[in-house]
Amino acid sequence: MNTLTNADLHCHSVVSDGTLTPEALAQRARDNGVELWALTDHDELGGQGRAMAAAQAAGMRYLTGVEISVTFLGITVHIVGLGVDHTQPALLAGLQATRNGREQRARDMSDDLARVGIKGVYEGALKYVGNPELISRSHFARYLVEIGVSKDTNDVFRKYITEGKPGFVPHRWARLADAVRWITEAGGVAVIAHPGRYKLTPNEEFALFTEFKAHGGQAVEVMTGAHNASDYVKYAGYCQEFGLAASRGSDFHSPEESHTDLGKLPDLPGSVTPVWDLLQARIH
């Protein structure tokens, strides 16, 4: 890595679709050698105060974070915001607007699954989420495993609740321009999350990076749990091509479900600028 920092700047708690509390995540990160950490719950900043306090108690440096769902070219893309003011009214209002519609989407997903004989999934999934505004496909997946429909959550996503499969319902999220603006106006840095996950053609991917940069986006996740070795090389190259900094984050959700643990990614290559170099003044 360009610095000695073991940074993990992408993970999720029970505040969105993770299974651990912010406090348990902080301890797990510290136990795994993380020195700079960010909690990036989906479309929600409610865990930031707890995460920051837990990080400081564990002796870690902390960056505030959030992961915003965006609709781009008809698919869902995620934009991470790092170093944001988590009390900024415009950001909070934007996230509230983004969360609106999750509950109805979830009910529609449940209705679609009922049509193939899997009933009561919405009610079952609610056991895994405290706030219906934040109900997600991950909560559905955990319930489908519980009732024996699938052996694990990865199997759920292969057979259900993804495009072309029973239970998939598209949702219109925020616009890319809005998400980047909310982040930057709240003092943060916008990051394209796990770009290797999106099913974009080369031309579509070029359009994503070009538009993202034009709106003020500054970084891309190079090292992340969804990437393989060739992705590391590819997106480090994109950093050079588009003048972006590089981020590193496991996208950890759960000890049982995530194949990459907090703090266990390879180092960033020496050819890139770490995103935390842009955020020194925002680190707690």
C-alpha positions in Angstrom: 0.0 0.0 0.0 1.1 3.6 -0.6 1.0 4.2 3.2 1.1 1.9 6.2 -2.6 2.3 6.7 -4.8 -0.8 6.7 -8.0 0.9 5.6 -11.4 -0.7 5.2 -13.8 1.9 3.9 -16.9 -0.2 3.0 -19.0 -2.4 5.3 -22.6 -2.7 6.6 -24.2 -3.0 10.0 -27.7 -3.9 11.3 -28.7 -0.3 10.6 -29.0 -1.4 6.9 -28.4 -5.0 5.7 -25.5 -6.2 7.8 -25.9 -8.6 10.7 -23.5 -7.0 13.3 -23.9 -3.9 15.3 -21.6 -0.9 14.6 -19.9 -1.7 17.9 -19.3 -5.4 16.9 -18.0 -4.3 13.5 -15.6 -1.8 15.0 -14.1 -4.5 17.3 -13.9 -7.0 14.4 -12.1 -4.4 12.3 -9.7 -3.6 15.1 -9.0 -7.3 15.8 -8.2 -7.7 12.1 -5.6 -4.9 12.1 -7.7 -2.2 10.6 -6.3 1.3 11.4 -8.7 3.5 9.3 -12.4 2.3 9.2 -15.7 3.6 7.7 -19.2 2.2 8.2 -21.1 2.7 4.9 -24.7 1.6 5.5 -27.1 1.7 2.6 -28.9 5.0 2.2 -28.7 5.6 6.0 -26.5 7.6 8.4 -28.2 6.5 11.6 -25.2 4.3 12.7 -22.5 6.9 12.3 -22.4 8.2 15.9 -22.2 4.8 17.3 -19.5 3.7 14.8 -17.4 6.7 15.4 -17.5 6.3 19.2 -16.7 2.6 18.9 -13.8 3.2 16.5 -12.3 5.7 18.8 -12.7 3.5 21.8 -10.9 0.7 19.9 -8.1 3.0 18.9 -8.9 3.2 15.2 -9.2 6.3 13.1 -12.6 6.8 11.5 -14.2 8.2 8.4 -18.0 8.8 8.2 -19.6 6.9 5.3 -22.7 6.0 3.4 -23.5 3.9 0.3 -26.1 5.5 -1.9 -28.2 3.5 -4.4 -28.3 5.0 -7.9 -30.1 4.1 -11.1 -27.8 4.4 -14.1 -28.7 3.1 -17.5 -31.5 1.1 -16.0 -29.4 -0.8 -13.4 -28.5 -0.2 -9.8 -25.1 1.3 -9.2 -23.7 2.1 -5.7 -21.8 5.3 -4.8 -20.0 5.4 -1.5 -19.6 8.8 0.2 -16.6 9.1 2.6 -15.9 11.9 5.0 -19.4 13.4 4.8 -21.0 15.6 7.4 -23.5 13.0 8.7 -25.8 15.8 10.0 -26.0 17.8 6.8 -29.8 18.4 6.1 -29.6 18.1 2.3 -27.8 14.8 2.5 -30.2 13.5 5.0 -33.2 14.6 2.9 -31.7 13.0 -0.2 -31.2 9.7 1.6 -34.8 9.8 3.0 -36.1 10.3 -0.6 -33.9 7.4 -1.7 -35.3 5.1 1.0 -38.9 5.9 0.1 -40.2 3.1 -2.0 -38.2 0.3 -0.4 -41.2 -1.0 1.6 -43.6 -1.1 -1.4 -40.9 -2.7 -3.5 -40.4 -5.3 -0.8 -44.2 -6.0 -0.8 -44.2 -6.4 -4.5 -41.2 -8.8 -4.3 -43.1 -10.9 -1.8 -46.2 -11.0 -4.0 -44.1 -12.2 -6.9 -42.6 -15.0 -4.8 -46.0 -16.0 -3.6 -47.0 -16.5 -7.3 -44.3 -19.3 -7.4 -45.6 -20.8 -4.2 -43.3 -19.1 -1.6 -45.7 -17.2 0.7 -45.3 -14.7 3.5 -41.8 -13.6 2.6 -42.3 -9.9 3.4 -43.5 -10.7 6.9 -40.7 -13.2 7.4 -38.0 -10.8 6.2 -39.1 -8.2 8.6 -37.6 -10.3 11.4 -34.2 -9.4 10.1 -34.7 -5.6 9.8 -35.5 -3.1 12.4 -36.8 -0.4 10.0 -39.1 -1.3 7.0 -37.7 1.7 5.2 -34.4 -0.2 4.9 -35.7 -3.6 4.0 -33.6 -5.1 1.2 -33.0 -8.2 -0.9 -30.5 -9.4 1.7 -33.2 -9.6 4.4 -35.3 -11.6 1.9 -32.4 -13.9 1.3 -31.8 -14.6 4.9 -35.5 -15.5 5.4 -35.5 -17.8 2.3 -32.5 -19.6 3.8 -34.2 -19.9 7.2 -37.3 -21.6 5.7 -35.2 -24.0 3.6 -35.9 -22.6 0.1 -32.1 -22.2 -0.5 -29.0 -23.5 1.3 -27.4 -20.1 1.6 -27.8 -16.5 0.6 -25.6 -16.9 -2.5 -28.0 -19.6 -3.7 -30.9 -17.3 -3.1 -29.4 -14.7 -5.4 -28.7 -17.3 -8.1 -32.3 -18.5 -8.1 -34.5 -15.6 -6.9 -34.8 -11.8 -6.5 -32.3 -11.0 -9.3 -33.3 -9.8 -12.8 -35.1 -12.5 -14.7 -35.8 -14.6 -11.6 -38.9 -14.9 -9.3 -39.1 -12.1 -6.8 -37.2 -9.4 -8.8 -38.8 -6.0 -8.8 -36.8 -3.1 -10.2 -36.6 0.2 -8.2 -35.8 3.7 -9.3 -33.1 5.0 -7.0 -31.4 8.4 -6.9 -29.7 9.9 -10.0 -26.0 9.7 -10.2 -25.7 13.5 -10.4 -27.8 13.9 -7.2 -25.8 11.3 -5.2 -22.5 12.8 -6.1 -23.8 16.3 -5.3 -25.2 15.2 -1.9 -21.9 13.7 -1.0 -19.7 16.6 -2.1 -21.9 19.3 -0.7 -21.7 17.4 2.7 -17.9 17.8 2.5 -17.2 14.2 1.4 -15.6 12.3 -1.5 -17.8 10.3 -3.8 -16.5 6.8 -4.7 -17.8 4.3 -7.3 -18.4 1.1 -5.3 -17.3 -2.3 -6.7 -17.5 -1.4 -10.4 -16.6 -5.0 -11.4 -20.0 -6.1 -10.2 -22.0 -4.2 -12.7 -23.1 -5.9 -15.9 -22.1 -2.9 -18.1 -20.6 -3.1 -21.6 -17.3 -1.3 -22.1 -19.0 1.7 -23.6 -21.5 1.8 -20.7 -18.8 1.6 -18.2 -16.9 4.4 -19.9 -20.1 6.4 -19.7 -20.4 5.7 -16.0 -16.9 6.8 -15.2 -17.1 9.9 -17.5 -20.4 11.1 -16.1 -19.3 10.4 -12.5 -16.1 12.4 -13.0 -18.0 15.2 -14.7 -20.3 15.5 -11.6 -17.4 15.8 -9.2 -16.7 12.1 -8.3 -13.2 11.6 -7.1 -12.5 7.9 -6.4 -13.2 4.3 -7.3 -13.0 1.1 -5.3 -10.0 -0.9 -6.6 -9.7 -3.4 -3.8 -13.1 -4.7 -2.7 -14.6 -8.1 -1.9 -16.4 -8.3 -5.3 -13.2 -7.9 -7.3 -10.6 -10.5 -8.5 -7.0 -10.0 -9.4 -7.7 -8.9 -13.0 -10.3 -6.3 -11.6 -7.6 -4.9 -9.3 -5.4 -4.2 -12.3 -8.2 -2.9 -14.5 -9.6 -0.4 -12.0 -6.1 0.8 -10.9 -5.7 1.6 -14.6 -9.0 3.5 -14.6 -7.6 5.6 -11.7 -4.9 6.7 -14.0 -7.1 7.2 -17.0 -9.8 9.2 -15.2 -7.7 10.9 -12.6 -9.4 9.2 -9.7 -8.1 8.2 -6.3 -8.4 4.5 -5.2 -10.4 3.1 -2.3 -10.2 -0.2 -0.4 -13.2 -1.8 1.3 -14.3 -5.3 2.0 -18.1 -4.7 1.6 -18.4 -6.9 4.7 -22.0 -7.7 5.7 -21.9 -10.8 7.9 -19.4 -13.4 9.2 -21.6 -16.1 7.7 -22.2 -14.5 4.3 -19.2 -12.4 3.4 -16.2 -14.2 1.8 -13.9 -11.2 2.4 -13.5 -10.2 6.1 -12.8 -6.7 7.3 -9.2 -5.6 6.8 -8.2 -8.7 4.8 -8.0 -7.3 1.2 -4.7 -7.0 -0.7 -2.9 -3.6 -0.4 -3.5 -0.9 -3.0 -1.0 -0.9 -5.8 1.7 1.7 -5.6 0.6 3.4 -8.8 -2.6 4.9 -7.3 -3.4 7.7 -4.9 -5.3 6.3 -1.8 -8.6 8.0 -1.3 -7.7 8.8 2.3 -5.0 11.1 1.1 -7.9 13.4 0.0 -9.6 13.1 3.3 -7.0 13.8 6.0 -9.0 16.7 7.4 -12.1 14.5 7.7 -10.5 11.7 9.7 -11.7 11.4 13.3 
